[in-house]
Amino acid sequence: MAETEDFLVRELHPVDDDIFKEPMRKRRRSDRDQRFRAFPSVEQSALKEYEKLESRTRRVLSNTYQKLIQSVFLDDSIPNSVKYLINRLLALIEKPSLDPIYIGLFGSTGAGKSSLINAIIQQAMFLPVSGESICTSCIVQVSSGCCEQYEAKIHLLSDQEWKEELKNLTTLLHRTEELGGEEEDAWDRGDAVEEAVWKLQKFYGNGAEGKSYEELLRAKPRGKIPTSRVISLKAEEAEGLSVKLDPYIRTQRRDWGGGSAETHIWPLIKLVEVTLPKSELIPEGVVLVDIPGTGDFNSKRDEMWKKTIDKCSVIWVISDIERISGGRAHEDLLNESMKACQRGFCRDLALVVTKTDKLHLPEYLRERKVGNQAIQSQREAVLERNEMIKLQRNKILKDKLKRKLPADSRVLEASELVYTVSAQEYWQRALLTQEETEIPKLREYIRRRLLDKKKRMVTKYVTEAFGLLLLTDSFSCTDHMQNEHLHMSGLRRFVEEKIQLLEKAIDQCFAHIARPLQEGIWNARSSYRRILGACLVRSRGNQGFHQTLKAVCLKNGIYASRTLARIDLNEALTQPIYEQIDPIFGCIFSRSGKPADGSALIPHIDAFKLSLQEKMTEIGIRNGLKYDSYKKSFLIQEISAILGGLEEHILRKKRKIYESLTTSVQNDLKPCYEEAAQITGKKACERMKDALRRGVDRQVAEGMFERAQERMQHQFQQLKNGITEKVKGSIATMLTLASSPGDGLYKELADVKSEYKEMEKLHRSLREVAENAVLRRGMQDFLLRMSPSKAGPPKT
C-alpha cells in the first residue's frame, strides 16, 4: 500500500520545479519532513507543495520589501501610496503561517477526556487518569511543536486574581460562625465550603480555614511561587514529563494528607500548556484542549473557561456510554457546546462516546430488540451496540442542532456526528481492533481539518501576494505611468452609493431579530418566577444548599464547582429569550449565506464586494489600457483583503452581542446579589431566597428584560457603525492612493520585474497543486476500497 502511494506521488505531473527550488536559508529537508510525519505519504506530498508555495511567496515578498525600502531610504518625503504598499508588504510578510486549530474535549468528571487524549497522542498514561474520580483539575492544552524535548508551562493566577478568590473563599467560610446547631451541620456538608476549606488548607496549611482574609494576606504560602507566575518543566521522555506534571494537574483528593511541595500551589493553577516533540500522530498546528465541564469558582478561571470554549473551532462533547442517556450533565454539555457555535468560532461539533467496550452480555442479550442474527460473542455485541448508539444519537444530535442553528451550518452537513471510542481497547485489543476503537478515525479527522485549513490559507496568501506584486511592478513601469491612469471620480460616487445600500441591507438584516427578541422578552417576563423557583430548590430542602446559594450570590449569580452542575441564574432567566432568537441569530452570522430572506450579514458584504469588483472590471474593459488592468487587479484584490478582514472582525464581535442579554441581567441584579450575600444568622437560606425573589421581581417590574433587549440592539447598532466606518475609511484611502499622479503614486521605484514574474509563476501553480492533491486523494481512496479488511482480534 505504502509503495503504491509513493509511486503515485512520483508519477503525478509535478508543479514547475523552478518554483520549488529551495532557498539558501531553509531548514534541513529532514527537519521539514518531520513536521509532516503525522500524515500519510499522499497528504504529506500535498502539504509539502503548499508549504513550498508559501515559503517561496514569503521570500519574494521579502525581496520586494527590501528593494522598496532601499529605493526610498534617502527620500525626505515618501509618497503615501508607497507607504501604503510597504506597509501591506510588511503585514503579509509577518502574517502567521497558520493559526492553531483548537479542538476542545468538553466533558464531565470521569468522562474519559484525558484517556482519549493519551490514546490520540499514543502515550498511555501521559495525562493523569483514574477510573474512580475526577483527575484533571484545570484546562490542559496539548500540542506538538519543533521542540526537542517534552515541555510544559503551568500558568498561575496573578497576585490580584488570587486575592479576589481569597476574599470570596473567606467570606463564604466565615458565615458559619453565625450559624448554629442543625444549620451548621448542613453547612459543613456542602460542596462549596468543602472546596473552600480544602483550597485554603492546601495553600496555607491546616487551620487556614479559620483565619480572616487580612490574616491570610499576611500568611506565608506553603509552596514557592515564581515571580513570573509561570512554572516551566522539561524532560527527555514523555514518562519523565508526566511524572513532573502529575502533581500540578491531578485533582488533589481531600483525604490525602501532606502532599509534595508542588501540590501546595495547586489552587493557583489556571492553565497548563504541554508541547510534545514533533509527533507522528498529531500534526503541528493542532491543539487538543481538555476542558472541565462546569467552569470554576474563580472569576478569572471561569472567564478563561468560557473563552477557551469559544476559541475552539471544533468541540468534541465527551460522554461515557453509561451516562449518555438521560443524564442532565450530558444535556448541559451539549447545550453549552451549541452556544459556542452561536457566540464563538466553533464550526464543527461531534459527540464522542467513550468506554464503549463496557457491556454486560447477558443483560444486553435479554434486552436486545434488533436484528435476527444471533450474537456469537462479546465482540459482536459491542460492535452491534455501538452501531446502534451511533445511529440513534446521530439523529438526536442532528435534530437538536437543527432547532438551534441555521439550516446552512456546516456541522449539519457532516456525515458523522457521533464517534464510539474505547481508549482501553485501543491499548489492550482484547475485543476490538485499533480501527474499531475509532481512535484512528479521530486522528484522520484532525489531519484532514489541518490540511484543508492549510490549503485555504496558502491559496488566499499567494493570491493576495500576487495582487501586491502586480501593482508594485506597475509602479516601476515609467514608460506609461504619466498618461495611463484610472479616472476615479465616478468610481468614488459609485462606492458611496454602494456603502449607503450596504447600510440599509445591514439594517434589514438586523431587523429580522427584532420580533423573536420581543417574543423572547414576553416569554421571559411570564416565566421568570418559575425559572427562579426551580433554581432555588436544587437540593433537598435547605440542607447543604444555603452555602452554595451564598457562593452564587458572591459571584453575581454564577457558581461553578468541580463536582456539581454549573449554576447560572442570569443565564437561566434569559434562556426563554435565547430559545426565541437562537435560530435567527445563527442565520445573521452565517458564513455560507444560503438563507434567501436577507437575514444573513456576510452575504450582504459579499454582494458589496462583488459589485465593487465588477465595477473595477467594467472600468478596465472600457479604458482598455495596460496600466489600468494593473490598477484594476490590485484594487479588486485589496477589496477582498479589506472585506475579508471585516468578516473576522464581525465574528469576534458576535460573542459580545450574544452575551449582552445575560451581561445586562447580571449587571441589573448585582445589587440584589450583594444584598443576599450579606444575609447571615438563623434561616439565612430562606431569607437569601426571599431577597433574591424580591430583587428579581423589582428589577423585572422596572424593565430588566426590556433593558437587556435595548442593550442587545445597541450592540447590533455598534457593529453596523463599525462595519461602515471600516469600509468607508479603508476603501476611501485605497482609492485616494490610486487616484492621481499628483500625490506621487507614480514615483519611480526599484525594478521588481523578476519578483513579479516569479510571483506570477507561483500564482499559476496554485491550480496545479490543488489538482495534484485531488488526484492523490482519489487514488488513495480507491486503493483503500480495494484493500482487504483487517480481521478482528482472536479473543472473544
FENCOR-V182734 format. One record per helix or strand of 3 or more residues. SS is the DSSP state (alpha for helix, beta for strand). FROM is the first residue (numbers start at 0). LEN is the number of residues. If there is no record, write none. Layout:
BEGIN
ss->(SS & SS)
from->(FROM & FROM)
len->(LEN & LEN)
END
This chain:
BEGIN
ss->(alpha & alpha & alpha & alpha & alpha & beta & alpha & beta & beta & alpha & alpha & alpha & alpha & alpha & beta & alpha & alpha & beta & beta & alpha & beta & alpha & beta & alpha & alpha & alpha & beta & alpha & alpha & alpha & alpha & alpha & alpha & alpha & alpha & alpha & alpha & alpha & alpha)
from->(1 & 16 & 28 & 40 & 79 & 100 & 112 & 138 & 149 & 158 & 180 & 190 & 207 & 212 & 229 & 237 & 260 & 268 & 285 & 298 & 313 & 327 & 347 & 360 & 377 & 409 & 417 & 422 & 438 & 477 & 488 & 545 & 568 & 600 & 625 & 683 & 703 & 740 & 752)
len->(10 & 4 & 6 & 32 & 15 & 7 & 8 & 6 & 7 & 20 & 8 & 14 & 3 & 6 & 6 & 12 & 8 & 8 & 7 & 13 & 7 & 16 & 7 & 7 & 27 & 4 & 3 & 6 & 37 & 3 & 47 & 9 & 20 & 23 & 52 & 18 & 34 & 3 & 34)
END
